[in-house]
Amino acid sequence: MSTGIFGLLLAPPQQATAKHHEWQGRSGRFWITTVYPLFADFEPISSVYVMVKRNPNGTCSPIYIGQTDNLRRRMIEHTQEKLIAAYRLGANELHAHFLAQTDSERFAVETDLRNGHSTPINDQPSAAGGLFGLGALYQATERRSSLGDLLSGH
């Protein structure tokens, strides 16, 4: 192997070892994603993406699910907030689904995945239930209103 700058220029390209992961949405459909390191340099391509904590036993926990028409730009936008929050929660991978091309296709895939998984840093509620479910938010609002009425004498 050559050394120096010419060695770097003439070195054969590294073989990519693309890994894939399938995420199941609430619909029961599986969505294939390509696995990347969380802080990879992405192409400006549209995708649905999942910030993921790969656990020591190999299982994956979704931390955040989103969609974009430009993955590079979106990850830069997320750097100060979502990406760092996901990293602090143990995220170490980003899974990207590239087959949904239009805004409506990406939104449908994102919605299906979000409704099938509870993600701790998504702002919108999901239908996955628990504290993240729409019903839980509605009931909490109703209880607060009732408690407020009791305290104010209404």
TORKOL-4160 file (C-alpha; in steps of 0.2 Angstrom, whole numbers, padded with zeros to 4 digits, m for minus):
154
<pt num="1" X="0000" Y="0000" Z="0000"/>
<pt num="2" X="0006" Y="0017" Z="m0005"/>
<pt num="3" X="0009" Y="0031" Z="0008"/>
<pt num="4" X="0007" Y="0049" Z="0007"/>
<pt num="5" X="m0005" Y="0060" Z="m0002"/>
<pt num="6" X="m0003" Y="0049" Z="m0018"/>
<pt num="7" X="m0007" Y="0033" Z="m0008"/>
<pt num="8" X="m0023" Y="0041" Z="m0002"/>
<pt num="9" X="m0028" Y="0046" Z="m0020"/>
<pt num="10" X="m0023" Y="0029" Z="m0027"/>
<pt num="11" X="m0030" Y="0018" Z="m0013"/>
<pt num="12" X="m0045" Y="0007" Z="m0018"/>
<pt num="13" X="m0062" Y="0013" Z="m0012"/>
<pt num="14" X="m0068" Y="0005" Z="0004"/>
<pt num="15" X="m0081" Y="m0008" Z="0002"/>
<pt num="16" X="m0097" Y="m0002" Z="0008"/>
<pt num="17" X="m0105" Y="m0014" Z="0020"/>
<pt num="18" X="m0123" Y="m0008" Z="0019"/>
<pt num="19" X="m0134" Y="m0015" Z="0032"/>
<pt num="20" X="m0153" Y="m0014" Z="0032"/>
<pt num="21" X="m0167" Y="m0015" Z="0044"/>
<pt num="22" X="m0186" Y="m0017" Z="0042"/>
<pt num="23" X="m0197" Y="m0007" Z="0053"/>
<pt num="24" X="m0215" Y="m0012" Z="0054"/>
<pt num="25" X="m0229" Y="0001" Z="0054"/>
<pt num="26" X="m0245" Y="0001" Z="0063"/>
<pt num="27" X="m0253" Y="m0005" Z="0047"/>
<pt num="28" X="m0243" Y="m0021" Z="0048"/>
<pt num="29" X="m0233" Y="m0016" Z="0033"/>
<pt num="30" X="m0214" Y="m0017" Z="0034"/>
<pt num="31" X="m0203" Y="m0003" Z="0028"/>
<pt num="32" X="m0185" Y="m0007" Z="0023"/>
<pt num="33" X="m0172" Y="0006" Z="0029"/>
<pt num="34" X="m0153" Y="0007" Z="0026"/>
<pt num="35" X="m0143" Y="0009" Z="0042"/>
<pt num="36" X="m0130" Y="0023" Z="0044"/>
<pt num="37" X="m0120" Y="0030" Z="0059"/>
<pt num="38" X="m0130" Y="0043" Z="0068"/>
<pt num="39" X="m0118" Y="0057" Z="0063"/>
<pt num="40" X="m0115" Y="0052" Z="0045"/>
<pt num="41" X="m0113" Y="0064" Z="0030"/>
<pt num="42" X="m0129" Y="0062" Z="0020"/>
<pt num="43" X="m0133" Y="0065" Z="0002"/>
<pt num="44" X="m0147" Y="0078" Z="m0001"/>
<pt num="45" X="m0160" Y="0065" Z="m0005"/>
<pt num="46" X="m0178" Y="0063" Z="0001"/>
<pt num="47" X="m0181" Y="0050" Z="0014"/>
<pt num="48" X="m0191" Y="0044" Z="0029"/>
<pt num="49" X="m0179" Y="0042" Z="0043"/>
<pt num="50" X="m0178" Y="0035" Z="0061"/>
<pt num="51" X="m0165" Y="0040" Z="0074"/>
<pt num="52" X="m0161" Y="0023" Z="0082"/>
<pt num="53" X="m0154" Y="0016" Z="0098"/>
<pt num="54" X="m0146" Y="0000" Z="0093"/>
<pt num="55" X="m0145" Y="m0010" Z="0110"/>
<pt num="56" X="m0131" Y="m0022" Z="0115"/>
<pt num="57" X="m0142" Y="m0037" Z="0111"/>
<pt num="58" X="m0145" Y="m0031" Z="0093"/>
<pt num="59" X="m0163" Y="m0025" Z="0095"/>
<pt num="60" X="m0167" Y="m0007" Z="0089"/>
<pt num="61" X="m0177" Y="0006" Z="0099"/>
<pt num="62" X="m0184" Y="0021" Z="0089"/>
<pt num="63" X="m0180" Y="0038" Z="0097"/>
<pt num="64" X="m0187" Y="0049" Z="0083"/>
<pt num="65" X="m0196" Y="0047" Z="0066"/>
<pt num="66" X="m0197" Y="0060" Z="0053"/>
<pt num="67" X="m0197" Y="0063" Z="0034"/>
<pt num="68" X="m0189" Y="0076" Z="0023"/>
<pt num="69" X="m0186" Y="0081" Z="0005"/>
<pt num="70" X="m0167" Y="0083" Z="0009"/>
<pt num="71" X="m0159" Y="0072" Z="0022"/>
<pt num="72" X="m0143" Y="0082" Z="0022"/>
<pt num="73" X="m0151" Y="0098" Z="0026"/>
<pt num="74" X="m0163" Y="0091" Z="0038"/>
<pt num="75" X="m0149" Y="0083" Z="0049"/>
<pt num="76" X="m0140" Y="0099" Z="0049"/>
<pt num="77" X="m0156" Y="0108" Z="0055"/>
<pt num="78" X="m0158" Y="0094" Z="0068"/>
<pt num="79" X="m0141" Y="0096" Z="0075"/>
<pt num="80" X="m0144" Y="0108" Z="0089"/>
<pt num="81" X="m0160" Y="0100" Z="0095"/>
<pt num="82" X="m0167" Y="0083" Z="0089"/>
<pt num="83" X="m0150" Y="0075" Z="0085"/>
<pt num="84" X="m0142" Y="0079" Z="0101"/>
<pt num="85" X="m0157" Y="0074" Z="0111"/>
<pt num="86" X="m0158" Y="0057" Z="0102"/>
<pt num="87" X="m0139" Y="0055" Z="0105"/>
<pt num="88" X="m0142" Y="0058" Z="0124"/>
<pt num="89" X="m0155" Y="0045" Z="0124"/>
<pt num="90" X="m0143" Y="0033" Z="0117"/>
<pt num="91" X="m0146" Y="0034" Z="0098"/>
<pt num="92" X="m0131" Y="0028" Z="0088"/>
<pt num="93" X="m0139" Y="0025" Z="0071"/>
<pt num="94" X="m0150" Y="0033" Z="0058"/>
<pt num="95" X="m0161" Y="0022" Z="0047"/>
<pt num="96" X="m0166" Y="0029" Z="0031"/>
<pt num="97" X="m0181" Y="0024" Z="0019"/>
<pt num="98" X="m0178" Y="0030" Z="0002"/>
<pt num="99" X="m0192" Y="0022" Z="m0008"/>
<pt num="100" X="m0205" Y="0035" Z="m0004"/>
<pt num="101" X="m0202" Y="0049" Z="m0017"/>
<pt num="102" X="m0217" Y="0061" Z="m0015"/>
<pt num="103" X="m0221" Y="0072" Z="0000"/>
<pt num="104" X="m0238" Y="0062" Z="0002"/>
<pt num="105" X="m0229" Y="0045" Z="0001"/>
<pt num="106" X="m0216" Y="0050" Z="0014"/>
<pt num="107" X="m0229" Y="0057" Z="0025"/>
<pt num="108" X="m0239" Y="0041" Z="0024"/>
<pt num="109" X="m0224" Y="0030" Z="0028"/>
<pt num="110" X="m0219" Y="0042" Z="0042"/>
<pt num="111" X="m0237" Y="0042" Z="0049"/>
<pt num="112" X="m0238" Y="0023" Z="0048"/>
<pt num="113" X="m0221" Y="0021" Z="0057"/>
<pt num="114" X="m0225" Y="0034" Z="0070"/>
<pt num="115" X="m0242" Y="0026" Z="0074"/>
<pt num="116" X="m0233" Y="0009" Z="0076"/>
<pt num="117" X="m0220" Y="0015" Z="0088"/>
<pt num="118" X="m0218" Y="0027" Z="0104"/>
<pt num="119" X="m0204" Y="0039" Z="0101"/>
<pt num="120" X="m0198" Y="0049" Z="0115"/>
<pt num="121" X="m0194" Y="0065" Z="0106"/>
<pt num="122" X="m0207" Y="0067" Z="0092"/>
<pt num="123" X="m0217" Y="0082" Z="0096"/>
<pt num="124" X="m0233" Y="0076" Z="0088"/>
<pt num="125" X="m0244" Y="0063" Z="0097"/>
<pt num="126" X="m0244" Y="0045" Z="0090"/>
<pt num="127" X="m0258" Y="0032" Z="0090"/>
<pt num="128" X="m0246" Y="0020" Z="0098"/>
<pt num="129" X="m0254" Y="0022" Z="0115"/>
<pt num="130" X="m0248" Y="0026" Z="0132"/>
<pt num="131" X="m0242" Y="0043" Z="0136"/>
<pt num="132" X="m0239" Y="0046" Z="0117"/>
<pt num="133" X="m0257" Y="0042" Z="0112"/>
<pt num="134" X="m0270" Y="0054" Z="0106"/>
<pt num="135" X="m0282" Y="0047" Z="0119"/>
<pt num="136" X="m0270" Y="0050" Z="0133"/>
<pt num="137" X="m0268" Y="0068" Z="0128"/>
<pt num="138" X="m0287" Y="0071" Z="0127"/>
<pt num="139" X="m0290" Y="0063" Z="0144"/>
<pt num="140" X="m0276" Y="0073" Z="0152"/>
<pt num="141" X="m0284" Y="0089" Z="0145"/>
<pt num="142" X="m0301" Y="0084" Z="0151"/>
<pt num="143" X="m0295" Y="0080" Z="0169"/>
<pt num="144" X="m0286" Y="0097" Z="0170"/>
<pt num="145" X="m0301" Y="0106" Z="0164"/>
<pt num="146" X="m0312" Y="0097" Z="0177"/>
<pt num="147" X="m0299" Y="0100" Z="0191"/>
<pt num="148" X="m0298" Y="0118" Z="0186"/>
<pt num="149" X="m0317" Y="0119" Z="0187"/>
<pt num="150" X="m0316" Y="0111" Z="0204"/>
<pt num="151" X="m0303" Y="0123" Z="0211"/>
<pt num="152" X="m0312" Y="0139" Z="0204"/>
<pt num="153" X="m0329" Y="0133" Z="0210"/>
<pt num="154" X="m0337" Y="0131" Z="0193"/>
